[in-house]
Amino acid sequence: MESTGPVVVETVIKKSRFIATVVGVSSPEEFADFHAEIVAGAPGARHVCWAYTLGSGPQLVARSSDDGEPGGTAGPPILAALQSREVANAAITVVRYFGGVKLGAGGLIRAYGGSANAVLDATPLRAAIATAVLTIEAPLDDAGRLEGALHALGTVRAVDYAPSGVCFVLEVPADDEALVGDRVLSLTSGAATVVDVAHRLA
């Protein structure tokens, strides 16, 4: 599943305010921008803890931070909320404004995990679609015919013309990867080839 965010939910626990925000992200750099925006908007906060997940399977990237809370009491519970629901390509930050009452390790785990689950409860999630991103190289003579066919097969993300040929970047459902490869070879009598394939969730 993927988060459509951003969604914000505030919870008060023993006078401490926990403000959880979830948003869809597609890269660590995009998460860094989101995190910086949250930090800038919470100058009086004691902690800005977070977790994110990108991709799935062997390409899964999962990160979290306690941001000064006792080790394992903030970031991991937030990450667990994402992973337990199989949410991919999403980040949650939880901003804590300390209310003067210490919660203890168990209380913090429940508070941060509960805040993350609360914001996910309020977030419309959609099923992620596995896609294949193919890089295809072809001679210039085949470019026009091939480009028209590729538009019918999937989403052409980029076209790069050079004196030596043309390079297409095509995104298709993962299940269509082999079909597209066969179609490219057939249309160009083997002159065009798929030179790279990357998989992602869209």
N, C-alpha and C positions, 0 to 999 in steps of 0.2 A: 504494500500500500504506500501511497505517497500523500504528504500533507499539502493542502492547497493554501494554507495560512496567508498572511499572518493573523493569528488569533491571540488575544491576551486574556488571561484569567488571573484575578488576584485572590489570594487566600490569606486570612489572618489566623495565626496560631500562637497563642500565649503572647499576644501583643506584637509579635514579629509579623511584618508584612512580606509575603512571598508573591512576587509578580512574575508569572510564567508567560513567555511568548514563544509560539511555535511558528516557523516559516519554512517554506520549501527552499532548499539550496542545491546547487549542482556541482559545487567545487569547494575546496578549502578556502580559496580566495573569496568566494561569494559569502561563505560563512564568516570570514574575518571582517568583511564590510558590515555584515549584519551585527556582529558582536560589538564592533566599534561604535555603531549607531546606538545600541542598547546602553553601553557604558557611558557614552556622552550624554544620554538622556537620564542618567541616574547618578548624578554627582554625589549625592549623600548616602548612597547605598554602601552597606558593609561588605557585601559579597555579590558578584555576578557569576554564578555557576552555570555550566552549560554541558551539552552533549550534542553530537550530530552523527548521522549515518549517511553514507554515500554508497550507491551501488548495491550489489548483492552477490551471493555465492563467493567464488574465489577473489572477486574484485571488491568485496565489501571493505569499506573503510569506516571505522567507528572510533570516535575520540570523545573524551570528556574531561572536565576540569572541576576540582573542588574549590578553586579560587580562595584559598585561605581557610576554608572550613576543615575540620579534622578529616584526615585521609579516608576516602571511601564513603563519606557521609552525604555527598551532594552530587557530584558528577556521575558516579556509577548508578545511583538510583534513577537519575534522569535518563541515562542511557538505557537502563533496564526497561523503562516505560516505553521507549521507542522500539526496542527490540522485541519486547513481549507482544507487541501488536504488528510486528514485521513492517514498521514504517521505514521507508527508505527515502534518501534525498531530502532530508528534513533536519532541522536544528531546533533545539529548545534552549532558551536561556531562562534562568530563574534568578531574579533580583531579590535580595533579602535586605530589608530594613530592620535592623535589630530593635526589639521592643523592650530589652532590659531583663528578660527572663531566659536563662540558659535552658536549652532543650535536651542536652545530652546527645550522645551519638545515636542512640535508637530514635530519639525524637527528631533529630535532623534527617535521618534516613527516611522516616515516614513523611516528614514535611516536604522534602524535596521530591521524593517519589510521588507523593500525593499531589503536589502542585503540577508535576509533569503529566500525570494521568488526568488531572482535571482539565488542563488545557487541551489534551488530546480528545477528551470526551466532548469538548465544545468545537472541535475542528472537523469539518467534512473531509473524509479521507476518500481517495479514489484508488482503484486498482492500478498498479504500475504495469506498464507494457514493456516487455523485453524487446529491444530493437538491435539491429546490426547496422553499423556504419561502415560502408564499403568505400574504399578508395580504388577507383578504376582508371587505368591509363589506356589511352587509345590513340591511334594515328589521326592526324588532322582530317584525312579523307573520310574517316568513319564518324567524325564528331557530330555532324548534324543529324544523321540517322539515329545514332546511339542516344543523343540527348533527348530526342522525342520519345524514344522507348523508355528511357530511365524515368522521365516525368510520369509516365503511365504506371511504372512499377513501384514508385515510392516518392520520397521527398528529396529533391536535389538540393543539398546544402551548400555546395560550392562548385564552380566551374573555373578552371585555371588553364588558359591557353598559353602555349609556348611554341617556339619554332619547331621543336621536336615532337609535339603532340599535344593532347589535351588531357587534363586530369579532372575527373568528376568525383565528388563526395556525395554518396547516396545513402539515405537512411530508410530502412525497410523493417517490417516486423521480423524478428529473429527467425521465425519459421520459414520465411521466404528467402533466406540467405542463399541456399543452394540453387533455388530456382533462378535467382537473379544472375548468379555466376554462369549458369548454363545458358541463359538468354543472351548475356553479353558475348560469350564465345560464339554462339550461333549467329547473332546479328553481324558479327565482324569477321566471320570465318577464322576465328582464333587470333585475330590481330590485336584485339583489346583483352586486357586481363585485369583481374582483381588482385591488386598488389598488397592490400592491407585490409583487415577487418577488426573493428572494435565493437564490443558489446556494452550496452548501457540500458538503464531503465528510463522510460519516458512517460 
